[in-house]
Amino acid sequence: MSAGPGAAMDTGFRRPPLRAIIFDKGIVRRSAIVALIVGTILNLIAQGDFLIDGMALNWWKICLTYCVPYCVATYGACSARLETHRKQTMATKKTNS
């Protein structure tokens, strides 16, 4: 019988589903704050002259400029959460050995 990927770590701790981590209230909130601040600064840099001159804005670029920092912040937070979980699982495994 073939063991699955989580079988080697039979400590009773399971990694939370990625979806649960990505949509965690704290991660969403922090990522949104980062996206708002960084996205606004980047949009002012990239399209500030259009705003000042009253020219037409490129709306898909504006949206993308907010989405990218949100995704980067979410990726970083999820990676940190998974690494913390991995370290806690390994520490528990060593303690139980």
C-alpha positions in Angstrom: 0.0 0.0 0.0 1.5 3.3 -1.1 1.6 6.1 1.5 0.5 9.6 0.6 2.7 12.7 0.9 1.5 13.4 4.5 2.1 9.9 5.7 5.7 10.5 6.7 4.6 13.1 9.2 2.1 11.1 11.2 2.2 13.4 14.2 -1.5 14.2 14.2 -0.8 17.6 12.7 -2.0 18.2 9.2 -1.2 21.2 7.0 -4.2 23.5 6.7 -5.7 23.7 3.2 -4.1 26.3 1.1 -7.5 27.9 0.4 -8.0 28.4 4.2 -4.6 30.1 4.5 -5.1 32.3 1.4 -8.5 33.5 2.6 -7.6 33.9 6.2 -9.1 37.1 7.5 -5.7 38.5 8.7 -3.8 37.6 5.6 -6.5 39.2 3.4 -6.6 42.3 5.5 -2.8 42.8 5.5 -2.5 42.0 1.8 -5.2 44.5 1.0 -3.5 47.3 3.1 -0.2 46.5 1.3 -1.9 46.6 -2.1 -3.6 49.9 -1.3 -0.4 51.6 -0.2 2.0 50.1 -2.8 -0.5 50.1 -5.6 -1.3 53.8 -5.1 2.4 54.8 -5.0 3.0 52.8 -8.2 0.0 54.2 -10.0 1.1 57.7 -9.1 4.5 57.0 -10.5 3.3 55.3 -13.6 0.2 57.4 -14.4 0.7 60.6 -12.4 1.3 62.7 -15.6 -2.0 61.4 -17.0 -3.8 62.4 -13.8 -2.3 65.9 -13.7 -2.9 66.6 -17.4 -6.5 65.2 -17.2 -5.7 62.6 -19.9 -7.5 59.2 -20.2 -6.2 56.6 -17.8 -5.5 53.0 -18.6 -7.9 51.3 -16.2 -6.6 47.7 -16.7 -3.1 48.9 -15.7 -4.5 50.6 -12.7 -6.3 47.4 -11.6 -3.2 45.3 -12.3 -1.0 47.7 -10.3 -3.2 46.9 -7.3 -3.4 43.2 -7.9 0.3 42.5 -8.2 1.2 43.8 -4.7 -1.8 42.0 -3.2 -0.7 38.7 -4.8 2.9 39.2 -3.7 1.9 40.0 -0.1 -0.5 37.0 0.0 2.2 34.7 -1.3 4.7 35.9 1.3 2.2 35.5 4.1 1.2 32.1 3.0 4.8 31.0 2.6 5.6 32.2 6.1 2.5 30.5 7.6 3.4 27.2 5.9 7.0 27.4 7.0 5.9 28.0 10.6 3.5 25.1 10.4 6.3 22.9 9.0 8.7 23.9 11.8 6.1 23.3 14.5 5.3 19.9 13.1 9.0 19.0 12.9 9.6 20.2 16.5 6.6 18.2 17.7 7.8 15.1 15.8 11.2 15.4 17.5 9.6 15.8 20.9 7.4 12.8 20.5 10.4 10.6 19.3 
